[in-house]
Amino acid sequence: MKNRLALIDMGTNTFHLLITEVDEDGKMHDFVRTKVPVRLGQGGISNGAIAPEAYERAIKTLKDFRKQIDSYGVETVRAMATSMVRNAANGDDFVKDVFKQTDITVEIIDGAREAELIYYGVRSAGVLDNRTALIIDIGGGSVEFIICNDQEIFWKQSFEIGAQRLMDKFFTEDPIATESITSEKAYLEEKLQPLTEAVAKYIPAVLIGSSGTFDTICDIDALSKGDTSRQKAQPAASYLTIDDYYKIHNELLHKNHEERLAIPGMLEMRVDMIVLASIIVDFVLQKYNLKEIRVSAYALKEGVLQQTLASMK
């Protein structure tokens, strides 16, 4: 018996759609794997409500997703909304509206559940082993941290310090001002105190990145070395040396919008936010003395897929 499933991850910056079929042996055959820069948090995240233009873009994107879902005869649809929707004053109205206009039932998940689902997604990418790892997933609204290995979660927490929030707070000049970098790091130092305590207790050895920021950094790294294979098929797991990461990080800090956009592998939807996100990565590497970076192309929606499949058995 084959199951066709559609998974929608409604992030603060990007909406993802995965339409896949799972055969009798549990093998996945993807039909659609797409992302759309909806920017749900734009113009509203700092005011605590989804702005009208963002609201409209979201509904339009979900109507398009519905058409694709119907065209593949999908039996099971799961849609998850995260930081922006769960914190927005008009989040519940938005979810009702989505159902009315698209017949898609949206589940608003809290930060702890989001972190847990990200763990299952990352684990399915094959990047975890028996060593203790720190997973970081940088969204537009929130950032999830999970300390774990391939068997279990030791600690997890979601922080409302996503790249769109940081951009509204610290991105006042382009290229970003040195004082803004210092201010962002001081802010992270304060906000991430619970993580600092957990790292001291569990001592992770490797950083695992699972978000668009890391996918883009890996694309930039590969293209800078003349490797075009990632463009054809994104691997579930990738590796990034600390030196290669810092080469890109320093470039992001010193270039303006147009110059960053000209970097091979850069996506327009990430061109500004990636600066703030990369400062988080730099902070985490330095603060917690991590010497290895692995990257998972799988995150929330793949975690939902794993749990959905487990519940069908």
Secondary structure, DSSP 8 states (H G I E B T S, - for coil): --EEEEEEEE-SS-EEEEEEEE-TTS-EEEEEEEEE---TTTTTGGGTS--HHHHHHHHHHHHHHHHHHHHTT-SEEEEEE-HHHHH-TTHHHHHHHHHHHH---EEE--HHHHHHHHHHHHHHTT---SS-EEEEEE-SS-EEEEEE-SS-EEEEEEES--HHHHHHHH--SSS--HHHHHHHHHHHHHHTHHHHHHHHHH---EEEE-SHHHHHHHHHHHHHTT--HHHHS--SEEEE-HHHHHHHHHHHHHS-HHHHHTSTT--GGGTTHHHHHHHHHHHHHHHTT---EEEES--HHHHHHHHHHHHH-
